[in-house]
Amino acid sequence: MWHDRRSSRIGAEPISERTRAGVKAAQSRSVKFGREKKLNAQQRNHVRKLISQEERPGDIATLFKVSRATVYRALAS
């Protein structure tokens, strides 16, 4: 009843090979993969400074327009 579409695709293997080749070529050109960070290094340092001055993480998050979780991740890094 259920049909595995992957096995019925003609030419599926060359597509994945081209994808791998494209990724490898991009990596050789130093292309960065993934999502950009919400806070850059300078902002992360500023977050640490504000925390040391006993600012609340929620207030810091509002200041930088990020979530509290992002603030906590910045502190952990």
C-alpha positions as semicolon CSV with decimal commas, in nm:
position;residue;x (nm);y (nm);z (nm)
1;M;0,000;0,000;0,000
2;W;0,274;0,246;0,094
3;H;0,526;0,315;-0,176
4;D;0,880;0,432;-0,122
5;R;0,922;0,720;-0,366
6;R;1,297;0,738;-0,321
7;S;1,351;0,399;-0,480
8;S;1,137;0,486;-0,782
9;R;1,311;0,812;-0,866
10;I;1,520;0,786;-1,174
11;G;1,833;0,994;-1,145
12;A;1,805;1,054;-0,770
13;E;2,165;0,950;-0,711
14;P;2,318;1,207;-0,950
15;I;2,121;1,485;-0,773
16;S;2,269;1,397;-0,435
17;E;2,613;1,369;-0,592
18;R;2,577;1,715;-0,745
19;T;2,457;1,849;-0,410
20;R;2,757;1,703;-0,228
21;A;2,989;1,843;-0,495
22;G;2,828;2,186;-0,463
23;V;2,862;2,184;-0,084
24;K;3,226;2,079;-0,112
25;A;3,294;2,356;-0,366
26;A;3,127;2,614;-0,141
27;Q;3,330;2,498;0,158
28;S;3,650;2,532;-0,043
29;R;3,548;2,895;-0,108
30;S;3,497;2,940;0,270
31;V;3,123;2,994;0,237
32;K;2,961;2,986;0,582
33;F;2,668;2,754;0,631
34;G;2,385;2,792;0,878
35;R;2,199;3,074;1,037
36;E;2,366;3,397;1,145
37;K;2,399;3,462;1,517
38;K;2,156;3,711;1,667
39;L;2,428;3,871;1,879
40;N;2,777;3,943;1,751
41;A;3,086;3,917;1,972
42;Q;3,068;4,280;2,082
43;Q;2,702;4,245;2,180
44;R;2,773;3,921;2,371
45;N;3,044;4,101;2,567
46;H;2,798;4,382;2,640
47;V;2,545;4,125;2,765
48;R;2,807;3,982;3,002
49;K;2,890;4,331;3,128
50;L;2,523;4,409;3,192
51;I;2,476;4,081;3,378
52;S;2,778;4,161;3,595
53;Q;2,608;4,494;3,673
54;E;2,309;4,290;3,796
55;E;2,074;4,377;3,510
56;R;1,791;4,130;3,465
57;P;1,816;3,893;3,167
58;G;1,465;3,987;3,055
59;D;1,556;4,356;3,043
60;I;1,873;4,277;2,849
61;A;1,673;4,066;2,605
62;T;1,435;4,355;2,549
63;L;1,726;4,594;2,495
64;F;1,879;4,372;2,225
65;K;1,540;4,262;2,084
66;V;1,613;3,893;2,141
67;S;1,468;3,623;2,367
68;R;1,587;3,553;2,719
69;A;1,709;3,215;2,592
70;T;1,940;3,399;2,350
71;V;2,076;3,603;2,640
72;Y;2,145;3,286;2,839
73;R;2,314;3,126;2,535
74;A;2,532;3,436;2,499
75;L;2,637;3,399;2,862
76;A;2,722;3,032;2,811
77;S;2,942;3,096;2,508
